[in-house]
Amino acid sequence: MRKEKLDELTTYIQELKTIKKTLMKEEFLYDSLGNPIKRKGFLQVEKYLCELANGRVIPRERIVKGTTGGNASIVVPITKDNQIVLVVQPRNHTKESVCVELPAGYIENQESPADAAKRELVEETGYTPNEIHLLDSFYQDQGCSSAYNYSFVALGCEKVKRQNLDRDEVIRYFECSLEEAFDLIKRGYICDIQSKYTLEKSRQFIKRREKNESI
Protein backbone atom coordinates (compact mmCIF):
# COMPACT_ATOMS: atom_id res chain seq x y z
CA MET A 1 0.00 0.00 0.00
CA ARG A 2 1.39 3.41 -0.98
CA LYS A 3 2.24 5.61 2.02
CA GLU A 4 0.26 8.56 0.67
CA LYS A 5 -2.85 6.40 0.32
CA LEU A 6 -2.49 5.04 3.86
CA ASP A 7 -2.07 8.61 5.13
CA GLU A 8 -5.23 9.67 3.28
CA LEU A 9 -7.15 6.73 4.71
CA THR A 10 -5.88 7.41 8.24
CA THR A 11 -7.13 11.00 7.96
CA TYR A 12 -10.65 9.81 7.11
CA ILE A 13 -10.65 7.21 9.90
CA GLN A 14 -9.53 9.70 12.53
CA GLU A 15 -12.21 12.15 11.37
CA LEU A 16 -15.05 9.64 11.56
CA LYS A 17 -14.23 7.80 14.81
CA THR A 18 -16.97 7.58 17.45
CA ILE A 19 -15.82 9.34 20.62
CA LYS A 20 -19.02 8.88 22.67
CA LYS A 21 -22.15 6.71 22.53
CA THR A 22 -25.32 7.54 24.47
CA LEU A 23 -28.09 4.95 24.86
CA MET A 24 -31.35 6.67 23.94
CA LYS A 25 -34.55 6.07 25.88
CA GLU A 26 -37.44 4.48 24.04
CA GLU A 27 -39.51 7.13 22.30
CA PHE A 28 -43.30 7.07 22.20
CA LEU A 29 -45.91 8.73 20.04
CA TYR A 30 -49.48 9.22 21.27
CA ASP A 31 -52.81 8.42 19.65
CA SER A 32 -55.87 10.71 19.70
CA LEU A 33 -56.83 9.41 23.17
CA GLY A 34 -53.41 10.07 24.61
CA ASN A 35 -52.34 6.44 24.71
CA PRO A 36 -48.61 5.86 24.09
CA ILE A 37 -47.55 4.16 20.86
CA LYS A 38 -43.98 2.93 20.68
CA ARG A 39 -42.10 4.84 17.98
CA LYS A 40 -40.86 2.61 15.15
CA GLY A 41 -37.22 2.89 14.14
CA PHE A 42 -35.41 1.45 11.14
CA LEU A 43 -35.00 -1.98 12.78
CA GLN A 44 -37.97 -4.04 13.94
CA VAL A 45 -38.02 -7.44 15.65
CA GLU A 46 -40.86 -9.86 14.87
CA LYS A 47 -41.45 -12.91 17.12
CA TYR A 48 -42.65 -16.23 15.68
CA LEU A 49 -43.53 -19.75 16.74
CA CYS A 50 -42.33 -22.00 13.91
CA GLU A 51 -43.84 -25.47 13.51
CA LEU A 52 -41.47 -27.89 11.78
CA ALA A 53 -42.43 -30.83 9.57
CA ASN A 54 -41.32 -33.24 12.33
CA GLY A 55 -43.85 -31.74 14.74
CA ARG A 56 -41.52 -29.60 16.84
CA VAL A 57 -42.45 -25.97 17.53
CA ILE A 58 -39.56 -23.57 18.08
CA PRO A 59 -39.53 -19.83 18.91
CA ARG A 60 -37.65 -17.55 16.55
CA GLU A 61 -37.17 -13.82 16.04
CA ARG A 62 -36.76 -12.02 12.73
CA ILE A 63 -35.05 -8.66 12.27
CA VAL A 64 -36.76 -6.49 9.65
CA LYS A 65 -34.79 -3.58 8.21
CA GLY A 66 -36.77 -0.60 6.98
CA THR A 67 -39.92 -1.08 4.93
CA THR A 68 -38.46 -3.35 2.22
CA GLY A 69 -37.00 -6.13 4.39
CA GLY A 70 -33.34 -5.17 4.09
CA ASN A 71 -32.29 -6.70 0.75
CA ALA A 72 -29.09 -4.93 -0.34
CA SER A 73 -26.63 -4.48 -3.19
CA ILE A 74 -22.84 -4.30 -2.83
CA VAL A 75 -20.65 -3.07 -5.67
CA VAL A 76 -16.94 -3.08 -6.57
CA PRO A 77 -16.50 0.12 -8.62
CA ILE A 78 -13.54 -0.03 -11.02
CA THR A 79 -12.61 3.22 -12.74
CA LYS A 80 -11.41 3.62 -16.30
CA ASP A 81 -7.82 3.73 -15.01
CA ASN A 82 -8.36 0.52 -13.00
CA GLN A 83 -8.71 2.01 -9.54
CA ILE A 84 -11.14 0.63 -6.94
CA VAL A 85 -13.43 3.10 -5.19
CA LEU A 86 -13.92 2.33 -1.48
CA VAL A 87 -15.95 4.18 1.12
CA VAL A 88 -15.05 5.08 4.70
CA GLN A 89 -17.91 5.61 7.16
CA PRO A 90 -18.84 5.38 10.84
CA ARG A 91 -19.82 1.89 12.01
CA ASN A 92 -20.40 2.90 15.57
CA HIS A 93 -20.93 -0.54 17.11
CA THR A 94 -17.72 -2.10 15.77
CA LYS A 95 -14.56 -2.04 17.89
CA GLU A 96 -12.92 0.30 15.36
CA SER A 97 -16.06 2.53 15.13
CA VAL A 98 -15.07 3.31 11.50
CA CYS A 99 -15.00 0.81 8.60
CA VAL A 100 -13.54 0.80 5.11
CA GLU A 101 -16.01 -0.90 2.78
CA LEU A 102 -17.41 -1.19 -0.70
CA PRO A 103 -20.32 1.07 -1.65
CA ALA A 104 -23.57 -0.66 -0.72
CA GLY A 105 -27.16 0.01 0.21
CA TYR A 106 -30.68 -1.25 0.56
CA ILE A 107 -32.86 -2.06 -2.43
CA GLU A 108 -35.95 0.12 -2.61
CA ASN A 109 -39.46 -0.96 -3.60
CA GLN A 110 -39.84 -1.73 -7.32
CA GLU A 111 -36.06 -1.42 -7.79
CA SER A 112 -33.84 -4.11 -9.28
CA PRO A 113 -30.63 -5.10 -7.43
CA ALA A 114 -28.53 -3.72 -10.32
CA ASP A 115 -30.36 -0.39 -10.28
CA ALA A 116 -29.90 -0.20 -6.51
CA ALA A 117 -26.16 -0.84 -6.92
CA LYS A 118 -25.84 1.97 -9.48
CA ARG A 119 -27.95 4.36 -7.40
CA GLU A 120 -26.01 3.70 -4.20
CA LEU A 121 -22.71 4.07 -6.05
CA VAL A 122 -23.55 7.50 -7.42
CA GLU A 123 -25.13 8.65 -4.13
CA GLU A 124 -22.18 7.58 -1.97
CA THR A 125 -19.33 8.50 -4.32
CA GLY A 126 -20.58 10.42 -7.36
CA TYR A 127 -19.26 7.70 -9.71
CA THR A 128 -21.33 6.02 -12.42
CA PRO A 129 -20.37 2.84 -14.34
CA ASN A 130 -20.26 2.06 -18.02
CA GLU A 131 -21.33 -1.55 -17.33
CA ILE A 132 -22.32 -3.63 -14.31
CA HIS A 133 -22.25 -7.40 -13.74
CA LEU A 134 -23.82 -9.60 -11.07
CA LEU A 135 -21.18 -11.69 -9.27
CA ASP A 136 -23.22 -13.63 -6.71
CA SER A 137 -26.04 -13.39 -4.18
CA PHE A 138 -26.40 -14.59 -0.59
CA TYR A 139 -28.27 -14.14 2.69
CA GLN A 140 -27.00 -11.47 5.07
CA ASP A 141 -27.74 -13.35 8.30
CA GLN A 142 -30.14 -16.24 7.80
CA GLY A 143 -30.36 -16.97 11.52
CA CYS A 144 -32.40 -13.84 12.21
CA SER A 145 -33.24 -12.23 8.87
CA SER A 146 -34.60 -12.98 5.40
CA ALA A 147 -32.56 -10.10 3.90
CA TYR A 148 -30.63 -11.02 0.75
CA ASN A 149 -27.45 -9.45 -0.69
CA TYR A 150 -26.40 -9.07 -4.32
CA SER A 151 -22.73 -8.57 -5.25
CA PHE A 152 -21.79 -6.60 -8.37
CA VAL A 153 -18.72 -5.38 -10.20
CA ALA A 154 -19.08 -2.04 -12.00
CA LEU A 155 -16.64 -1.29 -14.84
CA GLY A 156 -15.59 1.94 -16.52
CA CYS A 157 -16.63 4.11 -13.58
CA GLU A 158 -16.32 7.89 -13.91
CA LYS A 159 -16.79 10.68 -11.40
CA VAL A 160 -19.79 12.65 -12.72
CA LYS A 161 -21.53 14.10 -9.65
CA ARG A 162 -21.05 15.17 -6.09
CA GLN A 163 -22.13 12.84 -3.28
CA ASN A 164 -25.85 12.86 -2.51
CA LEU A 165 -26.07 11.50 1.03
CA ASP A 166 -28.99 11.04 3.40
CA ARG A 167 -29.21 13.45 6.33
CA ASP A 168 -27.55 11.04 8.78
CA GLU A 169 -24.92 9.62 6.40
CA VAL A 170 -21.26 10.63 6.70
CA ILE A 171 -19.13 8.99 4.00
CA ARG A 172 -15.70 9.66 2.54
CA TYR A 173 -14.62 7.83 -0.63
CA PHE A 174 -11.16 6.58 -1.42
CA GLU A 175 -9.41 5.28 -4.57
CA CYS A 176 -6.76 2.56 -4.64
CA SER A 177 -5.66 -0.33 -6.83
CA LEU A 178 -7.21 -3.79 -6.55
CA GLU A 179 -3.96 -5.09 -5.06
CA GLU A 180 -4.03 -2.31 -2.46
CA ALA A 181 -7.64 -3.17 -1.60
CA PHE A 182 -6.53 -6.71 -0.76
CA ASP A 183 -3.65 -5.27 1.23
CA LEU A 184 -6.21 -3.31 3.25
CA ILE A 185 -7.94 -6.62 4.03
CA LYS A 186 -4.65 -8.07 5.28
CA ARG A 187 -4.00 -4.97 7.37
CA GLY A 188 -7.45 -5.20 8.97
CA TYR A 189 -8.94 -2.03 7.48
CA ILE A 190 -11.58 -3.89 5.44
CA CYS A 191 -13.31 -6.13 8.00
CA ASP A 192 -16.81 -6.96 6.75
CA ILE A 193 -17.44 -10.24 4.98
CA GLN A 194 -19.61 -8.66 2.26
CA SER A 195 -16.73 -6.46 1.06
CA LYS A 196 -14.12 -9.22 1.39
CA TYR A 197 -16.28 -11.72 -0.51
CA THR A 198 -17.33 -9.30 -3.24
CA LEU A 199 -13.74 -8.16 -3.80
CA GLU A 200 -12.63 -11.77 -4.18
CA LYS A 201 -15.47 -12.51 -6.60
CA SER A 202 -14.56 -9.42 -8.62
CA ARG A 203 -10.92 -10.54 -8.82
CA GLN A 204 -12.07 -13.89 -10.20
CA PHE A 205 -14.38 -12.11 -12.67
CA ILE A 206 -11.54 -9.89 -13.92
CA LYS A 207 -9.20 -12.88 -14.39
CA ARG A 208 -11.85 -14.72 -16.43
CA ARG A 209 -12.55 -11.63 -18.50
CA GLU A 210 -8.86 -11.01 -19.24
CA LYS A 211 -8.38 -14.67 -20.21
CA ASN A 212 -11.32 -14.58 -22.62
CA GLU A 213 -10.21 -11.29 -24.16
CA SER A 214 -6.71 -12.63 -24.71
CA ILE A 215 -7.94 -15.62 -26.74
Buried (B, 14 or more C-beta within 10 A) or exposed (E): BEEEBBEBBEEBBEEBEEEEEEEEEEEEEEEEEEEEEEEEEEEEEEEEEEEEEEEEEEEEEBBBBBEBBBBBBBBBBBBEEEBBBBBBBBBEEEEBBBBBBBBBBBBEEEBEBBBBBBBBBBBBBBBBBEEBBBBBEEEBEEEEBBBBBBBBBBBBBEBEEEBEEEEEEEBBBBBBBBEBBBBBBEEEBBBBEBBBBBBBBBBEBBEEEEEEEEE
